[in-house]
Amino acid sequence: MIDPALQVQIDAANAYQALFVPALFQEWAPWVVAAANIQPGERVLDVACGTGVLAQAALACVGPGGAVAGLDANPGMLAVAARLEPAIDWQVGLAEALPYADHNFDAVISQFGLMFFSDPVQALREMLRVARPGGHLAVAVWDSLAHTPAYAAEVAVLARIAGEDAAAAMRAPFALGDPQRLAALFCDAGIAAPNIVTHTGTAHFPSIGAMVEADLRGWLPVMGVTLDEPTIAQVLAEAEQALGRYVTADGIVQFDSPAHIVRATKAR
């Protein structure tokens, strides 16, 4: 029998996989894999792997002669990841203390996790440590909220109705959007001359309600903010107007979703 606390995490991870992966994350996996120059037969580590969309893309590149490991702090995410792809070595752990030997991987990759690490510089040092000399790092983070107006509109609604704590929780994913700050983190970690390239992806949700309710009931509680039902209802109602410009003729929500991919090579 599954522990009830773990089951809650698994349920949340299933919802994440069903909505957020296709809406936001899936399209970025090939770009990050390409930035890391992953080749057949290599060993790859995906840090903050979630339910494994990036690790699965890496596995397709390394083929049967290679190996992929995925690490995440959330056991529920890993339970879903293992169900989706049992060929990957999934491990619970923290980015700031990777449970791997020095020089163990040909490539270390991560998408949309760096901004949530308690010590991002230490996490980057660890990623560099476990990469072999000449190995590649590729890390994706979202661009700034100013360059993602759909989410900026949602944050404005939250700030007005639900308060600053809720708005701050929605701003958190965009915290490393400034390329200069991002480059400084890599330099502080001992990664010289990181290459930063900005891509513009396309987010798509089945409806405004699906997008916003997933944030209110999924993301905000993860960040320690729980809204009461009347507040949720008011946010959802006002979001319909605030985000209306992003609804297509087919009725789906679609908008630009830019992100930075940072690439670096470990010195030989």
C-alpha positions in Angstrom: 0.0 0.0 0.0 1.3 3.4 -1.0 2.0 5.9 1.8 -0.8 8.6 1.7 1.7 11.4 1.6 3.4 9.9 -1.4 0.1 9.3 -3.1 -0.7 13.0 -2.8 2.6 13.7 -4.5 1.9 11.1 -7.2 -1.5 12.6 -7.9 0.0 16.0 -8.3 2.8 14.6 -10.5 0.2 12.9 -12.7 -1.7 16.3 -13.1 1.6 18.0 -13.9 2.4 15.4 -16.6 -1.1 15.6 -18.1 -1.3 19.4 -18.3 2.0 21.2 -17.8 4.3 18.9 -19.8 2.5 19.2 -23.1 1.5 22.8 -22.5 4.9 24.2 -21.5 7.8 21.8 -21.2 7.8 19.2 -23.9 8.9 21.4 -26.8 12.0 22.5 -24.9 13.5 19.0 -24.5 14.9 18.7 -28.0 16.5 22.2 -27.8 18.2 21.4 -24.5 19.4 18.0 -25.7 20.8 19.7 -28.8 22.5 22.4 -26.7 24.3 19.6 -24.8 25.4 17.9 -28.0 24.4 14.5 -26.7 25.7 11.6 -28.8 25.0 7.9 -29.0 26.6 5.9 -26.3 27.0 8.7 -23.8 26.1 8.9 -20.1 23.7 11.8 -19.3 22.3 13.2 -16.1 19.0 15.2 -16.0 18.9 17.4 -12.8 15.5 18.3 -11.5 14.0 15.9 -14.0 10.3 16.1 -12.9 8.3 13.4 -14.7 11.2 12.9 -17.1 10.4 14.7 -20.4 14.0 15.9 -20.9 15.5 12.6 -19.7 13.4 10.7 -22.2 14.6 12.9 -25.0 18.2 12.3 -23.9 17.6 8.5 -23.8 16.5 8.7 -27.4 19.8 10.3 -28.3 22.2 8.0 -26.4 20.5 4.8 -27.7 21.0 1.3 -26.3 24.7 1.9 -25.8 24.3 4.9 -23.5 22.7 5.5 -20.1 20.5 8.3 -18.7 20.0 9.2 -15.0 17.3 11.5 -13.7 17.4 13.2 -10.3 14.6 15.0 -8.5 13.8 16.0 -4.9 10.1 14.9 -5.3 9.4 11.2 -5.0 6.0 11.6 -6.6 7.5 13.0 -9.8 10.0 10.1 -9.9 7.2 7.5 -9.4 5.4 8.9 -12.5 8.7 9.1 -14.4 9.6 5.5 -13.7 6.2 4.4 -14.9 6.6 6.3 -18.1 10.2 5.2 -18.8 11.7 2.4 -16.7 15.0 2.3 -18.6 16.2 5.5 -16.9 17.9 5.4 -13.5 15.7 7.6 -11.4 17.0 8.8 -8.1 15.7 11.1 -5.3 18.2 13.8 -4.4 19.1 17.4 -4.3 20.9 19.4 -7.0 23.2 20.9 -4.4 24.5 17.5 -3.4 24.4 15.2 -6.4 24.8 11.5 -5.4 27.3 10.8 -8.2 31.0 10.4 -8.5 33.2 13.1 -10.1 33.5 13.1 -13.9 30.7 10.5 -14.2 28.7 12.0 -17.1 29.3 13.1 -20.7 26.5 15.6 -20.4 24.5 17.2 -17.6 21.2 18.8 -18.4 18.4 20.6 -16.6 15.3 22.5 -17.7 13.3 24.9 -15.6 14.7 23.9 -12.2 17.6 26.2 -11.6 15.5 29.1 -10.3 14.0 26.9 -7.6 17.2 25.5 -6.1 18.1 26.7 -2.6 21.6 27.4 -3.7 21.8 27.7 -7.5 25.6 28.4 -7.6 26.3 25.3 -5.5 24.0 23.3 -7.8 25.9 24.4 -10.9 29.2 23.5 -9.1 27.8 20.0 -8.6 26.7 19.7 -12.2 30.2 20.7 -13.3 31.8 18.3 -10.8 30.0 15.2 -12.1 30.6 16.1 -15.8 33.8 14.7 -17.4 36.5 17.0 -18.7 35.2 18.2 -22.0 31.7 17.3 -21.1 28.7 19.6 -21.8 26.2 21.4 -19.6 22.9 22.7 -20.9 20.4 24.5 -18.6 17.1 26.1 -19.5 15.4 28.8 -17.5 12.4 30.9 -18.4 12.9 34.4 -19.7 11.6 37.4 -17.6 8.0 38.0 -16.8 8.2 41.2 -18.8 8.8 39.1 -21.9 6.0 36.7 -21.1 2.9 39.0 -21.1 0.3 36.2 -20.7 1.7 35.2 -17.4 2.3 38.9 -16.5 -1.5 39.4 -17.0 -2.2 36.4 -14.7 0.2 37.8 -12.0 -1.6 41.2 -12.2 -5.0 39.5 -11.6 -3.5 37.5 -8.7 -1.9 40.5 -7.1 -5.2 42.5 -7.2 -7.5 39.7 -5.9 -5.4 37.2 -4.0 -2.5 39.4 -2.7 1.2 39.7 -3.0 2.1 36.2 -1.7 0.1 34.6 -4.5 1.6 37.0 -7.1 5.1 36.4 -5.9 4.6 32.6 -6.2 3.7 33.1 -9.8 6.6 35.3 -10.5 9.1 32.8 -9.1 9.6 30.7 -12.3 10.8 33.9 -14.1 13.4 34.9 -11.5 16.4 34.2 -13.6 15.2 35.9 -16.8 17.9 38.5 -16.7 20.7 37.1 -18.9 23.4 39.1 -17.0 22.3 37.7 -13.7 22.1 34.2 -15.2 25.6 34.5 -16.6 26.9 35.7 -13.3 25.6 32.6 -11.6 27.5 30.4 -14.0 30.7 32.4 -13.6 30.4 32.3 -9.8 30.2 28.5 -10.1 33.4 28.4 -12.0 31.9 28.0 -15.4 33.7 30.4 -17.7 32.1 32.0 -20.7 28.6 30.4 -20.6 26.8 30.7 -23.9 23.2 32.0 -23.5 20.7 31.7 -26.4 17.1 32.8 -26.1 14.4 30.8 -27.9 10.7 31.6 -28.1 8.5 28.6 -27.5 4.7 28.5 -27.8 2.6 27.6 -24.7 -0.8 26.1 -25.3 -3.6 25.2 -22.8 -7.0 23.8 -23.6 -8.7 26.9 -22.0 -8.1 29.9 -19.8 -9.8 28.1 -16.9 -7.6 25.0 -17.3 -4.4 27.2 -17.3 -5.3 29.4 -14.4 -6.9 26.7 -12.2 -3.8 24.5 -12.6 -1.8 27.3 -11.2 -4.2 28.1 -8.4 -4.7 24.5 -7.2 -1.4 23.0 -8.3 1.4 25.5 -8.4 0.5 28.0 -5.7 0.1 25.3 -2.9 3.5 23.9 -3.9 4.9 27.4 -3.2 3.0 27.5 0.1 0.0 29.6 -0.9 -3.5 28.1 -0.6 -6.4 30.2 -1.7 -10.0 29.8 -0.5 -12.8 28.9 -2.9 -14.4 32.4 -3.2 -10.9 33.8 -4.1 -10.3 31.1 -6.6 -13.7 31.7 -8.2 -13.0 35.5 -8.5 -9.5 35.0 -10.0 -10.9 32.6 -12.6 -13.7 35.0 -13.5 -11.3 37.9 -14.0 -8.7 35.8 -15.8 -11.2 35.1 -18.5 -11.1 38.8 -19.5 -7.5 39.4 -18.7 -6.3 36.5 -20.9 -9.0 36.7 -23.5 -6.6 38.0 -26.2 -4.7 34.7 -26.1 -7.6 32.5 -27.0 -7.4 31.3 -30.6 -10.3 30.8 -33.1 -10.2 27.1 -32.0 -10.8 28.1 -28.4 -7.4 27.1 -27.0 -5.1 29.4 -25.2 -1.8 30.0 -27.0 1.0 32.5 -26.3 4.8 33.1 -26.7 6.8 31.5 -23.9 10.5 32.5 -24.2 13.3 30.9 -22.3 17.1 31.0 -22.1 19.3 28.0 -22.8 22.7 28.2 -21.2 25.5 26.0 -22.7 28.9 25.4 -21.2 31.8 23.0 -21.7 33.9 21.7 -18.8 37.6 22.5 -19.2 39.8 19.5 -20.0 
